[in-house]
Amino acid sequence: MTFSYSDLFSFVNNIFLKAGCNNNDAEKATVALLSADLRGIDSHGVARLSGYIRLWEKGRINMQANFKIVHETPSTATVDADGGLGLIVGEYAMNIALNKAKNVGTGWVAVKGSNHFGIAAKHAMMALEENMIGIAMTNASPLVAPTHSTKRMLGTNPMAFAIPAKNEPAFVADFATTTAANGKLEILQRKNLSAPNGWIQNQDGDNSFDPNELSKGGALLPLGGDREHGSHKGFCLGAVVDIFSAVLSGANYGPWVPPFVAFLEPPANPVGSGIGHFFGAMRIDAFRPADDFLDNMDNWIRAFRAAPSIEGQPSVVIPGDPERIAEAERRVSGIPLNEKVVEDLQQLADKLNVAFPAPFKS
């Protein structure tokens, strides 16, 4: 089924209001959440809404959180999110980074005490509005086994980079440090499909094609899938995100990160506060004249677009292109939702007494 952006926006906004958000925060959370659906990242949009609400019901998300800076220098800050919605604190922290970059050239903000912040690209792309380079990353609950291990020690730990150009669309890279994000497994489960080779392993460390393997004690695999295909590099990337987001901020890291699912309790021996994020903003003219850089970015993008394709393969895809195209289409044609996601949202609507929208008719 397909739903209009405006109808979904009204629905999600009302759900966050019912959960105790004020009007301003509900709107910010809704924008952040639906940015995933617009950009075609269906695993991180409204499909996650009921997960946030279940965490709120368990007292693990503070909808009236008081974000505050607990440590600061001219170019850096550490923010305590007070258990609040990562969807909202992401914007708060990125704005601090942008303001610092305006003043001193770059800004870097670490966050502790937070929750899942949606897609990393949404926060990194805030820098594009200021003609700056943006960076966003977050750690997540442990579902990933390091290379050579059977134990879940890291999250999917995504990172995003948003880089402006002059006339070409911006370069926007947003990716998990695993071969696939957990949300991709959830999509396969809803469609009753098998997982591709190299995505997951069973509890003994053997390769698996079962998208339900995590519920049986298995683990996601770092980017690369196995040692021969570079999974040690994926492990390194995930570790860097964990350290920047959590060890640096004072959040929980590694196997101590609290789970996103409400039916699992956080570890009894936390090493920090909540989950952690890390944000960066860089003013281009802190490095070179901005116009020169933007001209060169246009040239870079055009050169890569023009790179010869392997016979039978599509042309080179510039990071951010598929999501930009998806957003343009979905704003007009609506946002498609899986049947199981629709059922989940309808149950949420009934529970909180919020009207669920009718499917979109073009």
Backbone hydrogen bonds, N-H to C=O, Kabsch-Sander energy under -0.5 kcal/mol:
donor,donor_aa,acceptor,acceptor_aa,energy
3,F,335,I,-2.3
8,L,4,S,-2.3
9,F,5,Y,-2.8
10,S,6,S,-2.2
11,F,7,D,-2.1
12,V,8,L,-3.0
13,N,9,F,-2.6
14,N,10,S,-2.0
15,I,11,F,-2.0
16,F,12,V,-2.3
17,L,13,N,-2.0
18,K,14,N,-2.3
19,A,15,I,-1.5
20,G,17,L,-1.5
21,C,16,F,-2.4
26,A,22,N,-2.8
27,E,23,N,-1.9
28,K,24,N,-2.1
29,A,25,D,-2.9
30,T,26,A,-2.1
31,V,27,E,-2.5
32,A,28,K,-2.3
33,L,29,A,-2.6
34,L,30,T,-2.7
35,S,31,V,-1.2
36,A,32,A,-0.6
36,A,33,L,-1.2
37,D,33,L,-0.8
38,L,34,L,-2.6
39,R,35,S,-1.6
40,G,37,D,-1.3
41,I,36,A,-2.8
42,D,40,G,-1.3
44,H,41,I,-1.9
45,G,42,D,-0.7
48,R,45,G,-2.6
49,L,46,V,-1.3
50,S,46,V,-0.5
51,G,48,R,-0.6
52,Y,48,R,-1.7
53,I,49,L,-2.0
54,R,50,S,-2.4
55,L,51,G,-1.8
56,W,52,Y,-2.2
57,E,53,I,-2.6
58,K,54,R,-1.5
59,G,56,W,-1.5
60,R,55,L,-3.0
61,I,55,L,-0.6
62,N,83,G,-2.8
63,M,61,I,-0.8
65,A,62,N,-1.1
67,F,65,A,-0.7
68,K,80,D,-1.7
70,V,78,T,-2.7
71,H,78,T,-1.1
73,T,76,T,-2.4
77,A,108,W,-1.6
78,T,71,H,-2.5
79,V,110,A,-2.8
80,D,68,K,-2.9
81,A,79,V,-0.6
81,A,112,K,-3.0
83,G,113,G,-2.3
84,G,81,A,-1.9
86,G,116,H,-0.6
87,L,116,H,-0.6
88,I,85,L,-1.1
89,V,85,L,-2.5
90,G,86,G,-2.1
91,E,88,I,-0.5
92,Y,88,I,-1.9
93,A,89,V,-3.0
94,M,90,G,-2.3
95,N,91,E,-2.2
96,I,92,Y,-1.4
97,A,93,A,-2.2
98,L,94,M,-2.5
99,N,95,N,-2.4
100,K,96,I,-2.3
101,A,97,A,-2.3
102,K,98,L,-2.2
103,N,99,N,-1.4
104,V,100,K,-3.1
105,G,101,A,-2.2
107,G,281,A,-2.5
108,W,75,S,-2.2
109,V,279,F,-2.5
110,A,77,A,-2.4
111,V,277,H,-2.4
112,K,79,V,-2.6
113,G,273,S,-3.6
114,S,275,I,-2.0
122,K,119,I,-0.7
123,H,119,I,-0.7
123,H,120,A,-0.7
124,A,120,A,-2.1
125,M,121,A,-2.8
126,M,123,H,-1.0
127,A,124,A,-1.6
128,L,125,M,-0.9
129,E,125,M,-0.7
129,E,126,M,-0.7
130,E,127,A,-1.3
131,N,128,L,-1.6
132,M,127,A,-2.6
133,I,282,M,-2.4
134,G,162,A,-2.5
135,I,280,G,-2.5
136,A,160,A,-2.0
137,M,278,F,-2.0
138,T,158,P,-1.6
139,N,276,G,-2.0
143,L,141,S,-0.5
143,L,154,L,-2.2
144,V,154,L,-2.9
145,A,220,L,-2.1
149,S,146,P,-2.4
153,M,144,V,-3.1
153,M,151,K,-0.5
154,L,144,V,-2.0
159,M,175,F,-2.2
160,A,136,A,-2.7
161,F,173,A,-2.7
162,A,134,G,-2.6
163,I,171,F,-3.2
166,K,294,L,-1.0
171,F,163,I,-2.5
172,V,170,A,-0.6
172,V,319,P,-2.0
173,A,161,F,-2.5
174,D,172,V,-0.5
175,F,159,M,-2.4
177,T,156,T,-2.7
179,T,221,L,-2.0
184,K,181,A,-1.3
185,L,181,A,-0.9
185,L,182,N,-0.5
186,E,182,N,-1.9
187,I,183,G,-1.8
188,L,184,K,-1.9
189,Q,185,L,-2.4
190,R,186,E,-2.0
191,K,187,I,-1.6
192,N,188,L,-0.6
192,N,189,Q,-0.8
193,L,188,L,-2.4
195,A,209,F,-3.1
199,W,196,P,-1.3
200,I,208,S,-0.7
201,Q,219,A,-2.7
202,N,206,D,-3.0
205,G,202,N,-2.1
208,S,200,I,-2.1
213,E,210,D,-1.9
215,S,212,N,-1.2
216,K,213,E,-1.5
217,G,214,L,-1.4
218,G,213,E,-2.3
219,A,201,Q,-2.2
220,L,143,L,-3.5
221,L,199,W,-2.0
223,L,177,T,-2.4
225,G,222,P,-2.7
226,D,224,G,-1.4
229,H,226,D,-1.2
230,G,227,R,-1.5
231,S,226,D,-2.2
233,K,230,G,-1.4
234,G,223,L,-0.9
234,G,230,G,-1.3
235,F,231,S,-2.6
236,C,232,H,-1.8
237,L,233,K,-2.3
238,G,234,G,-2.5
239,A,235,F,-2.3
240,V,236,C,-2.3
241,V,237,L,-2.1
242,D,238,G,-2.1
243,I,239,A,-2.5
244,F,240,V,-2.9
245,S,241,V,-2.6
246,A,242,D,-2.3
247,V,242,D,-1.2
248,L,243,I,-2.3
250,G,246,A,-2.9
251,A,246,A,-1.4
252,N,274,G,-2.2
256,W,253,Y,-2.2
257,V,254,G,-1.4
264,L,261,V,-1.0
273,S,250,G,-1.7
274,G,272,G,-0.5
275,I,114,S,-1.9
277,H,111,V,-1.4
278,F,137,M,-2.4
279,F,109,V,-2.7
280,G,135,I,-2.5
281,A,107,G,-2.4
282,M,133,I,-2.3
283,R,105,G,-3.1
284,I,131,N,-0.6
286,A,283,R,-1.8
287,F,284,I,-2.3
288,R,284,I,-1.9
293,F,289,P,-1.8
294,L,290,A,-2.7
295,D,291,D,-2.4
296,N,292,D,-2.2
297,M,293,F,-2.5
298,D,294,L,-2.1
299,N,295,D,-2.2
300,W,296,N,-2.8
301,I,297,M,-2.8
302,R,298,D,-2.5
303,A,299,N,-2.4
304,F,300,W,-2.1
305,R,301,I,-2.3
306,A,302,R,-1.7
307,A,304,F,-0.9
313,Q,310,I,-2.6
318,I,316,V,-0.6
321,D,318,I,-2.6
324,R,320,G,-2.3
325,I,321,D,-2.6
326,A,322,P,-2.4
327,E,323,E,-2.4
328,A,324,R,-2.0
329,E,325,I,-2.0
330,R,326,A,-2.9
331,R,327,E,-2.1
332,V,328,A,-0.6
332,V,329,E,-0.6
333,S,329,E,-3.4
334,G,330,R,-1.6
335,I,3,F,-3.7
337,L,1,M,-3.5
342,V,338,N,-2.4
343,E,339,E,-2.2
344,D,340,K,-2.0
345,L,341,V,-2.5
346,Q,342,V,-2.5
347,Q,343,E,-2.0
348,L,344,D,-1.9
349,A,345,L,-2.7
350,D,346,Q,-2.3
351,K,347,Q,-2.3
352,L,348,L,-2.2
353,N,349,A,-0.7
353,N,350,D,-0.5
354,V,349,A,-2.5
360,F,2,T,-4.5
362,S,360,F,-0.5
